């Protein structure tokens, strides 16, 4: 094997690192942030793409998030890779919170707020009747509830991402021009001798 450990990890060490990683829990988030910042596109394209991915993750259409994100990114001139990275916001750890928030906000906006009737048995509705019977009690409130959450996340994420990418790219250009000037000065010094 190409990248094998010299000393294999013990079972207890592997179990501990599964529960508490050696590098910490913030490392994946740092990697994600650096990956977004390093995309070679305009700040608008990166921010718009990321927003498209996040907004698509707020919809209840699992399996279509990439397609929705790519379509939105295309419409608003966003970066497709940033859109794909933005869909990572919707994952098995965050979906329960996203769905609960969109459903509650949607119920509130549709006037379905208040004591609810008997619990909705999604399994029974899906297998006995199909998607038409899930639309009114579940999908409609989730889609309506996703709209204000999408607007809020769009404003916050677009602004923060645009500023961060713009600053990162400006600093990168300054560093590269400094290196080019230093190389030019070294080359001129070498020829004048």
C-alpha positions in Angstrom: 0.0 0.0 0.0 1.3 3.4 -0.9 0.4 5.4 2.3 0.5 2.9 5.1 1.4 3.7 8.6 4.7 2.2 9.9 3.0 1.4 13.2 -0.6 0.4 12.6 -3.1 2.1 15.0 -4.6 0.0 17.7 -8.3 -0.7 17.9 -8.7 1.6 20.9 -6.8 4.5 19.2 -8.9 4.2 16.0 -12.1 4.2 18.2 -10.8 7.3 20.1 -10.0 9.1 16.9 -13.4 8.3 15.5 -15.0 9.9 18.5 -12.4 12.7 19.0 -10.2 13.3 16.0 -6.5 14.0 16.7 -6.5 17.1 14.5 -9.8 18.3 16.0 -13.3 19.0 14.7 -12.4 22.4 13.2 -10.1 21.0 10.6 -12.7 20.0 8.0 -14.3 23.5 8.3 -10.9 25.2 7.9 -10.3 23.0 4.8 -13.7 23.9 3.4 -13.1 27.6 3.9 -9.7 27.5 2.3 -11.1 25.5 -0.6 -13.7 28.1 -1.2 -11.3 31.0 -0.9 -8.8 29.4 -3.4 -11.3 29.0 -6.2 -10.1 30.8 -9.3 -13.1 32.8 -10.1 -14.4 36.3 -9.4 -15.6 37.1 -5.9 -19.1 37.4 -7.2 -19.0 34.0 -9.0 -17.6 32.2 -5.9 -20.2 33.9 -3.5 -23.1 33.3 -5.9 -22.1 29.7 -6.4 -21.8 29.1 -2.7 -25.2 30.7 -2.1 -26.8 28.6 -4.9 -25.5 25.4 -3.2 -26.7 26.5 0.3 -30.2 27.6 -1.0 -30.6 24.3 -2.8 -29.8 22.4 0.4 -32.7 24.1 2.1 -35.2 22.4 -0.2 -36.6 19.0 0.7 -35.7 17.5 -2.6 -32.9 15.1 -1.6 -31.1 13.8 -4.6 -31.7 16.9 -6.7 -29.6 19.4 -4.6 -26.7 19.3 -7.1 -29.0 19.8 -10.1 -30.9 22.7 -8.4 -27.6 24.2 -7.3 -26.1 24.1 -10.8 -29.2 25.5 -12.3 -29.3 28.4 -9.8 -25.6 29.0 -10.2 -26.0 29.1 -14.0 -28.8 31.6 -13.7 -26.9 34.0 -11.4 -23.5 33.5 -13.0 -22.1 31.5 -10.1 -19.2 29.2 -10.0 -20.3 25.5 -10.4 -17.6 24.1 -8.1 -18.6 26.6 -5.4 -22.2 25.5 -5.9 -21.2 21.9 -5.4 -19.3 22.9 -2.3 -22.3 24.8 -1.0 -24.5 21.7 -1.1 -22.3 20.3 1.6 -24.2 22.4 4.1 -27.0 19.9 3.7 -25.7 16.6 5.1 -27.1 13.9 7.3 -26.1 15.8 10.4 -27.8 19.1 9.4 -30.8 17.8 7.5 -33.0 17.2 10.6 -32.4 20.8 11.7 -32.9 22.3 8.3 -36.1 20.3 7.7 -37.5 21.2 11.2 -36.7 24.9 10.7 -38.2 25.0 7.2 -41.3 23.1 8.2 -42.0 25.2 11.3 -41.4 28.5 9.4 -43.6 27.3 6.6 -46.4 26.2 8.9 -46.2 29.6 10.6 -46.4 31.5 7.2 -49.2 29.4 5.9 -51.3 30.0 9.1 -51.1 26.4 10.2 -49.6 27.5 13.5 -51.1 26.2 16.6 -52.0 22.9 18.0 -51.5 20.3 15.3 -53.7 17.4 14.8 -52.5 13.8 14.9 -48.9 13.2 13.9 -48.3 12.9 10.2 -47.4 9.3 9.4 -45.1 9.9 6.4 -44.4 6.2 5.8 -48.1 5.4 5.5 -48.8 8.5 3.3 -45.9 7.7 1.0 -46.5 4.0 0.5 -50.3 4.1 0.4 -51.0 7.2 -1.5 -47.8 8.7 -3.0 -46.4 12.2 -3.3 -49.7 13.9 -3.8 -50.7 13.2 -0.2 -47.4 14.4 1.2 -47.6 17.7 -0.6 -50.1 19.5 1.7 -49.0 18.4 5.1 -45.2 18.3 4.6 -43.7 19.5 1.3 -45.7 22.7 0.9 -44.8 24.0 4.4 -41.1 23.1 3.9 -40.9 24.9 0.5 -42.7 28.0 1.8 -40.5 27.9 4.9 -37.3 27.6 2.9 -37.9 31.0 1.2 -37.3 33.3 4.1 -34.4 31.1 5.3 -32.9 31.2 1.8 -33.2 35.0 1.7 -31.5 35.4 5.1 -28.8 32.9 4.3 -28.3 34.5 0.8 -27.7 37.9 2.3 -25.3 36.7 5.0 -23.4 34.1 3.0 -23.0 36.2 -0.2 -21.8 39.3 1.7 -19.3 37.4 3.9 -18.0 35.2 1.1 -17.7 38.1 -1.4 -15.6 40.1 1.1 -13.4 37.2 2.1 -12.7 36.1 -1.4 -12.0 39.6 -2.6 -9.5 40.2 0.3 -7.9 36.9 -0.3 -7.4 37.4 -4.0 -6.2 41.0 -3.5 -3.5 39.8 -1.0 -2.6 36.9 -3.3 -2.1 39.4 -6.2 0.0 41.6 -4.0 2.3 38.7 -2.9 2.7 37.6 -6.5 3.6 41.1 -7.7 6.1 41.4 -4.9 7.7 38.1 -5.9 7.8 39.2 -9.6 9.4 42.5 -8.6 12.0 40.7 -6.5 12.8 38.3 -9.3 13.1 41.2 -11.8 15.4 43.0 -9.4 17.6 39.9 -8.9 17.7 39.4 -12.7 18.7 43.0 -13.3 21.3 42.8 -10.6 22.7 39.7 -12.2 23.0 41.2 -15.6 24.6 44.5 -14.5 27.5 42.7 -12.8 
